[in-house]
Every structure is written in C-alpha cells, then in structure tokens.
Amino acid sequence: MSIFEIQGGIQLLIYFVLLAVKIYAFISALTFSAPSYEAAGKLTKPAWLLILGLAVVLHLVGGGILLLSLIFTIAALVYLADVRPALAGLTRR
C-alpha cells in the first residue's frame, strides 16, 4: 500500500465526515420552529436553512471549491456549537 492510497483514503474519510456534519446540521435546523430562532436571538430559520442547504449542495456538487467549502463548513459548525444549543435550551423550559 502506497502513501498515495493512504492519503486518498484519509481524504475520502474527511469528505464523508464533513458531508455528514453538514447534513446533520441542515436536518437539525429543520426541526426547530421559526419563532424559536428569533427567541434565541439568532438568524432566522430561512437564513440558516439557506446557509446549511447551500453547504450541503456545494459539498456534493463542487467540493473542489476549497474556500467556499471551508466557509460553509465553519457555518455548519457554528450552527451546531452555538445556535442548536440555544434553540434546544428554549424547548427544554
């Protein structure tokens, strides 16, 4: 097994992990109501759905556009680290 095969395998693994993160964030954004986004003081539900939907589509179609893919990956991670916990905290009360 050559180093190039190992590198290719790692890149493929990273591709699918990041795709899974973006899909999970998009599905999670769908589950919360629109008023809860405003109550949490975050961007609106349509805005997050647009951002996360574009992240998934770009990842599937044009994964080669590295800078945009990085920006959308960061957006998905921000949603999961900041927005989702704020929304989940509102529904627990």
DSSP file with accessible surface (Angstrom, degrees, kcal/mol):
  #  RESIDUE AA STRUCTURE BP1 BP2  ACC     N-H-->O    O-->H-N    N-H-->O    O-->H-N    TCO  KAPPA ALPHA  PHI   PSI    X-CA   Y-CA   Z-CA
    1    1 A M              0   0  186      0, 0.0     2,-0.1     0, 0.0     0, 0.0   0.000 360.0 360.0 360.0 126.9    0.0    0.0    0.0
    2    2 A S     >  -     0   0   51      1,-0.1     4,-1.7     4,-0.0     3,-0.3  -0.398 360.0-110.9 -89.3 166.3    1.5    3.3   -1.1
    3    3 A I  H  > S+     0   0  116      1,-0.2     4,-2.7     2,-0.2     5,-0.2   0.825 117.3  59.6 -63.2 -30.3    1.4    6.6    0.7
    4    4 A F  H  > S+     0   0  154      2,-0.2     4,-2.4     1,-0.2    -1,-0.2   0.865 103.3  50.3 -70.0 -34.2   -0.9    7.9   -2.0
    5    5 A E  H  > S+     0   0  117     -3,-0.3     4,-2.2     2,-0.2    -1,-0.2   0.900 112.1  47.5 -68.4 -39.8   -3.5    5.3   -1.3
    6    6 A I  H  X S+     0   0   76     -4,-1.7     4,-2.4     2,-0.2    -2,-0.2   0.936 112.8  48.7 -64.8 -45.9   -3.4    6.1    2.4
    7    7 A Q  H  X S+     0   0   95     -4,-2.7     4,-2.5     1,-0.2    -2,-0.2   0.910 111.5  49.9 -61.2 -43.6   -3.7    9.8    1.7
    8    8 A G  H  X S+     0   0   34     -4,-2.4     4,-2.2     1,-0.2    -1,-0.2   0.894 110.2  50.8 -62.3 -39.8   -6.6    9.2   -0.7
    9    9 A G  H  X S+     0   0   42     -4,-2.2     4,-2.2     2,-0.2    -2,-0.2   0.902 110.8  48.3 -64.7 -41.3   -8.4    7.1    1.9
   10   10 A I  H  X S+     0   0   92     -4,-2.4     4,-2.6     2,-0.2    -2,-0.2   0.918 111.3  50.2 -65.8 -42.6   -8.0    9.8    4.6
   11   11 A Q  H  X S+     0   0  116     -4,-2.5     4,-2.5     1,-0.2    -2,-0.2   0.903 110.5  49.9 -62.9 -39.9   -9.3   12.5    2.2
   12   12 A L  H  X S+     0   0   99     -4,-2.2     4,-2.2     2,-0.2    -1,-0.2   0.914 110.4  50.2 -65.0 -41.0  -12.3   10.3    1.4
   13   13 A L  H  X S+     0   0  112     -4,-2.2     4,-2.4     2,-0.2    -2,-0.2   0.933 111.5  47.8 -62.4 -45.3  -13.0    9.8    5.1
   14   14 A I  H  X S+     0   0   90     -4,-2.6     4,-2.6     1,-0.2     5,-0.3   0.912 109.2  55.1 -62.3 -41.6  -12.8   13.6    5.7
   15   15 A Y  H  X S+     0   0   75     -4,-2.5     4,-2.0     1,-0.2    -1,-0.2   0.941 112.3  41.7 -56.3 -49.3  -15.1   14.2    2.8
   16   16 A F  H  X S+     0   0  116     -4,-2.2     4,-2.4     2,-0.2    -1,-0.2   0.862 113.0  52.7 -72.8 -33.5  -17.8   12.0    4.1
   17   17 A V  H  X S+     0   0   78     -4,-2.4     4,-2.3     2,-0.2    -2,-0.2   0.948 112.2  45.4 -65.1 -45.2  -17.4   13.1    7.7
   18   18 A L  H  X S+     0   0   53     -4,-2.6     4,-2.2     2,-0.2    -2,-0.2   0.884 112.2  52.1 -67.3 -35.3  -17.8   16.8    6.7
   19   19 A L  H  X S+     0   0   18     -4,-2.0     4,-2.6    -5,-0.3     5,-0.2   0.935 109.5  49.6 -63.6 -43.4  -20.8   15.9    4.5
   20   20 A A  H  X S+     0   0   57     -4,-2.4     4,-2.7     1,-0.2    -2,-0.2   0.900 109.5  51.6 -62.8 -40.3  -22.4   14.1    7.4
   21   21 A V  H  X S+     0   0   38     -4,-2.3     4,-2.4     2,-0.2    -1,-0.2   0.933 111.8  46.5 -62.0 -44.5  -21.9   17.1    9.7
   22   22 A K  H  X S+     0   0    2     -4,-2.2     4,-2.3     2,-0.2    -2,-0.2   0.911 113.6  47.6 -67.6 -40.8  -23.5   19.4    7.1
   23   23 A I  H  X S+     0   0   65     -4,-2.6     4,-2.7     2,-0.2     5,-0.3   0.922 112.0  50.5 -65.7 -42.8  -26.4   17.1    6.5
   24   24 A Y  H  X S+     0   0  117     -4,-2.7     4,-2.6    -5,-0.2    -2,-0.2   0.923 110.7  49.1 -60.8 -43.0  -26.9   16.7   10.3
   25   25 A A  H  X S+     0   0    0     -4,-2.4     4,-2.3    -5,-0.2    -1,-0.2   0.918 111.8  49.3 -63.7 -41.6  -26.9   20.5   10.8
   26   26 A F  H  X S+     0   0   62     -4,-2.3     4,-1.5     2,-0.2    -2,-0.2   0.941 112.9  45.8 -64.4 -46.2  -29.4   21.0    8.0
   27   27 A I  H  X S+     0   0   91     -4,-2.7     4,-1.0     1,-0.2    -1,-0.2   0.908 112.2  52.2 -64.4 -39.3  -31.8   18.4    9.3
   28   28 A S  H >X S+     0   0    7     -4,-2.6     3,-0.7    -5,-0.3     4,-0.6   0.911 106.1  54.0 -62.3 -40.5  -31.4   19.8   12.8
   29   29 A A  H >< S+     0   0    0     -4,-2.3     3,-0.6     1,-0.2    -1,-0.2   0.832 104.6  56.2 -64.4 -30.5  -32.2   23.3   11.5
   30   30 A L  H 3< S+     0   0   81     -4,-1.5    -1,-0.2     1,-0.2    -2,-0.2   0.795  98.6  62.1 -69.0 -27.2  -35.4   21.9   10.0
   31   31 A T  H << S+     0   0  101     -4,-1.0     2,-0.3    -3,-0.7    -1,-0.2   0.686  89.9  76.4 -79.2 -18.7  -36.7   20.5   13.4
   32   32 A F  S << S-     0   0   23     -4,-0.6     2,-0.1    -3,-0.6    56,-0.0  -0.681  84.5-112.0 -95.3 149.3  -36.9   23.8   15.2
   33   33 A S     >  -     0   0   67     -2,-0.3     4,-0.9     1,-0.1     3,-0.5  -0.371  23.3-116.8 -76.5 156.3  -39.7   26.3   14.7
   34   34 A A  H >> S+     0   0   44      1,-0.2     4,-1.2     2,-0.2     3,-0.8   0.893 112.1  55.3 -61.7 -42.4  -39.2   29.7   13.1
   35   35 A P  H 3> S+     0   0   88      0, 0.0     4,-2.5     0, 0.0    -1,-0.2   0.831  99.0  62.5 -63.4 -26.5  -40.2   31.7   16.3
   36   36 A S  H 3> S+     0   0   12     -3,-0.5     4,-1.7     1,-0.2    -2,-0.2   0.842  98.4  55.9 -69.3 -28.3  -37.6   29.8   18.4
   37   37 A Y  H <<>S+     0   0    0     -4,-0.9     5,-2.5    -3,-0.8     4,-0.4   0.923 111.1  43.9 -65.1 -43.1  -34.8   31.2   16.2
   38   38 A E  H ><5S+     0   0  134     -4,-1.2     3,-1.1     1,-0.2    -2,-0.2   0.891 111.3  53.9 -68.9 -38.9  -36.0   34.8   16.9
   39   39 A A  H 3<5S+     0   0   73     -4,-2.5    -1,-0.2     1,-0.3    -2,-0.2   0.840 108.4  49.9 -64.7 -31.6  -36.5   34.0   20.6
   40   40 A A  T 3<5S-     0   0   25     -4,-1.7    -1,-0.3    -5,-0.2    -2,-0.2   0.525 114.9-118.6 -83.2  -6.8  -32.9   32.8   20.9
   41   41 A G  T < 5S+     0   0   62     -3,-1.1    -3,-0.2    -4,-0.4     2,-0.2   0.818  71.0 127.0  75.6  30.6  -31.7   35.9   19.2
   42   42 A K      < -     0   0   60     -5,-2.5    -1,-0.2     1,-0.2     3,-0.1  -0.535  69.2 -68.2-110.0 176.7  -30.2   34.1   16.2
   43   43 A L        -     0   0   92     -2,-0.2    -1,-0.2     1,-0.1    -3,-0.1  -0.229  68.5 -86.5 -56.7 159.6  -30.5   34.4   12.4
   44   44 A T     >  -     0   0   62      1,-0.1     4,-2.2    -3,-0.1     5,-0.2  -0.193  34.4-109.8 -69.1 162.3  -33.9   33.4   11.1
   45   45 A K  H  > S+     0   0   42    -11,-0.2     4,-2.9     1,-0.2     5,-0.2   0.924 118.2  52.1 -60.0 -46.6  -34.8   29.9   10.2
   46   46 A P  H  > S+     0   0   89      0, 0.0     4,-2.4     0, 0.0    -1,-0.2   0.895 108.7  52.1 -59.2 -35.5  -34.9   30.6    6.4
   47   47 A A  H  > S+     0   0   28      2,-0.2     4,-2.5     1,-0.2    -2,-0.2   0.936 112.3  44.1 -65.1 -45.9  -31.5   32.1    6.6
   48   48 A W  H  X S+     0   0   18     -4,-2.2     4,-2.9     1,-0.2     5,-0.3   0.897 113.0  51.7 -66.7 -38.1  -30.0   29.1    8.4
   49   49 A L  H  X S+     0   0   38     -4,-2.9     4,-2.4    -5,-0.2     5,-0.2   0.902 111.3  48.0 -65.0 -37.9  -31.7   26.7    6.1
   50   50 A L  H  X S+     0   0  111     -4,-2.4     4,-2.5    -5,-0.2     5,-0.2   0.945 114.3  45.6 -65.1 -47.4  -30.3   28.6    3.1
   51   51 A I  H  X S+     0   0   44     -4,-2.5     4,-1.8     1,-0.2    -2,-0.2   0.951 119.0  40.6 -61.4 -49.5  -26.8   28.6    4.5
   52   52 A L  H  X S+     0   0    1     -4,-2.9     4,-2.0     2,-0.2    -1,-0.2   0.864 114.1  52.8 -73.5 -33.7  -26.8   25.0    5.5
   53   53 A G  H  X S+     0   0   18     -4,-2.4     4,-2.6    -5,-0.3     5,-0.2   0.922 110.0  48.2 -64.9 -43.5  -28.6   23.9    2.4
   54   54 A L  H  X S+     0   0   83     -4,-2.5     4,-2.9    -5,-0.2     5,-0.3   0.871 108.0  56.9 -63.1 -34.5  -26.0   25.6    0.2
   55   55 A A  H  X S+     0   0    0     -4,-1.8     4,-2.0    -5,-0.2    -2,-0.2   0.931 110.1  43.3 -61.9 -44.8  -23.3   24.0    2.3
   56   56 A V  H  X S+     0   0   21     -4,-2.0     4,-2.3     2,-0.2     5,-0.2   0.943 116.0  47.2 -66.7 -47.3  -24.7   20.5    1.5
   57   57 A V  H  X S+     0   0   82     -4,-2.6     4,-3.1     1,-0.2     5,-0.4   0.934 113.3  48.1 -62.3 -45.4  -25.2   21.2   -2.2
   58   58 A L  H  X S+     0   0   29     -4,-2.9     4,-1.6     1,-0.2    -1,-0.2   0.903 110.7  52.1 -62.5 -39.4  -21.8   22.8   -2.6
   59   59 A H  H  < S+     0   0    6     -4,-2.0     4,-0.4    -5,-0.3    -1,-0.2   0.901 116.1  40.2 -64.0 -40.2  -20.2   19.9   -0.8
   60   60 A L  H  < S+     0   0   97     -4,-2.3    -2,-0.2    -5,-0.1     3,-0.2   0.898 128.5  28.2 -74.7 -41.3  -21.9   17.4   -3.1
   61   61 A V  H  < S+     0   0  123     -4,-3.1    -3,-0.2    -5,-0.2    -2,-0.2   0.925 134.0  19.1 -89.7 -50.8  -21.6   19.2   -6.4
   62   62 A G    ><  +     0   0   18     -4,-1.6     3,-2.1    -5,-0.4    -1,-0.2  -0.366  62.2 151.0-124.1  53.8  -18.5   21.4   -6.1
   63   63 A G  T 3   +     0   0   35     -4,-0.4    -1,-0.1     1,-0.3    -4,-0.1   0.661  68.1  73.0 -58.7 -13.1  -16.3   20.0   -3.4
   64   64 A G  T 3   +     0   0   76     -3,-0.2     2,-1.6     1,-0.1    -1,-0.3   0.638  69.1  90.9 -78.7 -12.9  -13.3   21.4   -5.3
   65   65 A I    <>  -     0   0   84     -3,-2.1     4,-2.3    -7,-0.2     5,-0.2  -0.627  61.6-177.1 -83.1  88.2  -14.1   25.0   -4.4
   66   66 A L  H  >  +     0   0  137     -2,-1.6     4,-2.5     1,-0.2    -1,-0.2   0.883  69.8  49.1 -63.3 -45.9  -12.0   24.9   -1.3
   67   67 A L  H  > S+     0   0  121      1,-0.2     4,-2.4     2,-0.2    -1,-0.2   0.942 114.9  44.0 -64.9 -46.6  -12.5   28.4    0.2
   68   68 A L  H  > S+     0   0   80      1,-0.2     4,-2.6     2,-0.2     5,-0.2   0.900 113.1  52.3 -64.0 -40.1  -16.3   28.3   -0.1
   69   69 A S  H  X S+     0   0   13     -4,-2.3     4,-2.1     1,-0.2    -1,-0.2   0.914 109.8  49.2 -62.1 -40.7  -16.4   24.7    1.2
   70   70 A L  H  X S+     0   0   93     -4,-2.5     4,-2.4    -5,-0.2    -2,-0.2   0.921 110.6  50.3 -64.2 -43.2  -14.3   25.9    4.2
   71   71 A I  H  X S+     0   0   88     -4,-2.4     4,-2.2     1,-0.2    -2,-0.2   0.931 113.0  45.5 -61.6 -45.4  -16.6   28.8    4.8
   72   72 A F  H  X S+     0   0   36     -4,-2.6     4,-2.2     2,-0.2    -1,-0.2   0.837 110.1  54.4 -70.7 -30.4  -19.7   26.6    4.7
   73   73 A T  H  X S+     0   0   13     -4,-2.1     4,-2.3    -5,-0.2    -1,-0.2   0.932 109.2  48.2 -65.4 -42.7  -18.1   24.0    7.0
   74   74 A I  H  X S+     0   0   90     -4,-2.4     4,-2.7     1,-0.2    -2,-0.2   0.914 109.7  53.1 -63.2 -40.3  -17.4   26.7    9.5
   75   75 A A  H  X S+     0   0   21     -4,-2.2     4,-2.4     1,-0.2    -1,-0.2   0.918 109.1  48.7 -61.2 -42.9  -21.0   27.9    9.2
   76   76 A A  H  X S+     0   0    0     -4,-2.2     4,-2.4     1,-0.2    -1,-0.2   0.912 112.2  48.7 -64.6 -39.6  -22.3   24.4    9.9
   77   77 A L  H  X S+     0   0   87     -4,-2.3     4,-2.4     2,-0.2     5,-0.2   0.882 109.6  52.1 -68.6 -36.0  -20.0   24.1   12.9
   78   78 A V  H  X>S+     0   0   67     -4,-2.7     4,-2.7     2,-0.2     5,-1.1   0.926 109.4  50.5 -63.8 -43.1  -21.2   27.4   14.2
   79   79 A Y  I  <>S+     0   0    0     -4,-2.4     5,-3.2     1,-0.2    -2,-0.2   0.949 114.4  43.6 -58.3 -47.9  -24.8   26.3   13.9
   80   80 A L  I  <5S+     0   0   42     -4,-2.4    -1,-0.2     1,-0.2    -2,-0.2   0.846 120.8  40.0 -69.0 -33.0  -24.0   23.1   15.8
   81   81 A A  I  <5S+     0   0   79     -4,-2.4    -1,-0.2    -5,-0.2    -2,-0.2   0.788 134.1  11.4 -87.6 -28.0  -21.9   24.7   18.5
   82   82 A D  I  X5S+     0   0   78     -4,-2.7     4,-1.3    -5,-0.2    -3,-0.2   0.791 126.8  39.4-117.5 -53.6  -23.9   27.9   19.1
   83   83 A V  I  ><S+     0   0    2     -5,-1.1     4,-2.6     2,-0.2     5,-0.2   0.947 112.1  52.0 -73.8 -49.7  -27.4   28.0   17.5
   84   84 A R  H  ><S+     0   0   83     -5,-3.2     4,-2.9     1,-0.2     5,-0.2   0.924 110.2  48.1 -58.6 -46.0  -28.5   24.5   18.1
   85   85 A P  H  > S+     0   0   63      0, 0.0     4,-2.2     0, 0.0    -1,-0.2   0.903 112.0  51.2 -62.3 -35.8  -27.8   24.5   21.9
   86   86 A A  H  X S+     0   0   33     -4,-1.3     4,-1.2     2,-0.2    -2,-0.2   0.917 113.1  44.7 -65.8 -41.2  -29.6   27.9   22.2
   87   87 A L  H  X S+     0   0    0     -4,-2.6     4,-1.4     2,-0.2     3,-0.2   0.909 112.8  50.4 -68.4 -41.5  -32.6   26.5   20.4
   88   88 A A  H  X S+     0   0   14     -4,-2.9     4,-1.1    -5,-0.2    -2,-0.2   0.873 106.1  57.2 -65.2 -34.7  -32.6   23.3   22.4
   89   89 A G  H  X S+     0   0   21     -4,-2.2     4,-0.6    -5,-0.2    -1,-0.2   0.844 104.2  52.9 -65.1 -31.7  -32.4   25.3   25.6
   90   90 A L  H >< S+     0   0   47     -4,-1.2     3,-0.5    -3,-0.2    -1,-0.2   0.873 107.4  50.1 -71.5 -34.6  -35.6   27.1   24.7
   91   91 A T  H 3< S+     0   0   92     -4,-1.4    -1,-0.2     1,-0.2    -2,-0.2   0.713 103.7  60.0 -79.3 -17.8  -37.5   23.9   24.1
   92   92 A R  H 3<        0   0  197     -4,-1.1    -1,-0.2    -3,-0.1    -2,-0.2   0.682 360.0 360.0 -79.8 -19.5  -36.5   22.4   27.4
   93   93 A R    <<        0   0  236     -4,-0.6    -3,-0.0    -3,-0.5    -4,-0.0  -0.198 360.0 360.0 -73.5 360.0  -38.0   25.2   29.5
